[in-house]
Structure formats: structure tokens, C-alpha cells
Amino acid sequence: MPVFQPVYNGQLTTVANPNTTIATKSPNRGLTPGCWLGIDVAAKDPSLGFVHVEDYKLHPDPASYLLTQKGSVGQVLLDETEEYGVWQVDCNSITADQGINLQMRGMGIKPTEFGVIAFETRVRLDDIGTRVAGNGYNAAIGLCNWDTSFLASGTVDTSGNNITDYAMFISLSSGTTINSQAKWSFQMTRLGSGNDVDLQKDIADIVDGDVTPTAWVKLGFRAEVGKSLELFVNGAKVSSSSILPPIVPDAIVYPTFVCESEGTVDPILMVDWFAVGAA
């Protein structure tokens, strides 16, 4: 059995200024060790947990993901000109709320009681305009139940209980209800929880702007079911919080990537790699 290292209330810390702009380059490309505590990333024994790392050296088989276009636009491409190989999740539209919703088949995980789930990715947003409504982007990355539309009109699409269980990093140009414009926040919820975790607003600014390439950023979370949530940015833990009541998703959730235009510009979500795991 894996050994979990819970975070106790007396140990909880929050970054002093969560709105501080992050460094323009991640310290390294690798997994953040603290994000994966309790999950043996090197184990071949499934009883010790499950980990999948997708590093885009080759374009994945289209059968391995479900690509849903909004407005009949959006595509995924392998950019071999980028160092290490990068997957382009391309909105391919300059019309608000059009773009791409992408979910990875066969990589779903269902958190177990007293278990741990983790997700981490290294991403960059390009062609993001002025990052305000009418000239920006809407993006979301993380784990979500199987559904073809995470965002609707620039907000999480919970109408009709389509989106019920998720743990997602979200950055919106369209509104201010989830997070301030052009910053990453984190939300997590489960069906029937009655509310969600949105305590870690604005954990990182998106640096640069207009149509110049932005910086790479590593975003990760580690949730110990019913106990704690930890968020990581560029290899550093930026916050810890207790989870009371338990609101870690209790449905199967899948790696999910969303990139939509907020008008005028055609944003592109660049994905260097992602990792998902549970124990």
C-alpha cells in the first residue's frame, strides 16, 4: 500500500501574494516530486497506483482522444519545430466561444476513498490578444467527467448537470466570476457537493501578451480524498488547503483541454506534456 503524507491544518500555508507574476521560464520540464507524493511514478505494479505521462514526441492516434469542435473549427497538430515536440490545441477561430474541447480516451481515473489523485502539465498560450473580453481567450486544463463542452459562453457548462465532476485549471478573458482576467485559477467539485473549491484564485499571471508567445508554465495539483488539496506552479507548492466536506470528484474523470476564442484573436494552447495518476 502506498504511504500517504497528509497535510495537517497546522501545516497549511498560502503563498503570500498569489497574484505575483511567475517566472518567465519553468525551472525544468520534469514532474514536480511533491505533486506526486503517495503515487509511485516508477512502479510497474498496478496495486501501487496508476500513472500515465504523455510527452508529445509523436502525434497521438486520433482514436485516443475525442475532439469536439465548437463552430466547426479547431484542430490538434504536432509542432515539431518546438523543442521536445509540442501538441498544438488550436482554437482556429476569431469568433467568441468557438474553439476546441479535447478529452483523452482510456486515461480516465476514478478517485477512491482515502486515495490520492494528481495531475500536472506544462503548457503555454499563444496568440492571446489583449486578454480582455472581445480580444482574448478562454482556456481550461485538468480532469473532468466525460462531456463534450466544458465551457459555454465563457463559463463552466453545468447546465443540465452535464459537467458534474472536475478538477481544472481555468483562465478566462470573458468574465470575472471565476477568476480575474488573464490569470490561472483552480476549481474542483463533485456532483452533490453543493459547492466547489475556488480558494486559490489567480495563482499565476499569464505573462507577455498580444500575439507574442507567452511563457511556459507547469501547473499541477495533488488531492488526497477528503483531506487535502495542494497546488503547484513551476515546481513550487503555492497553496495547501483542507477539503471539508470531501469534494474530490467521485466519477471517472479524464484529461481535458479546452481552448476557445473570446473574439478577434485565434488562441493556441501549446501542450508540452501532461501526467495523470492515482493511488
Order of alpha helices (4+ residues) and beta strands (2+ residues): beta-beta-beta-beta-beta-beta-beta-beta-beta-beta-beta-beta-beta-beta-beta-beta-beta
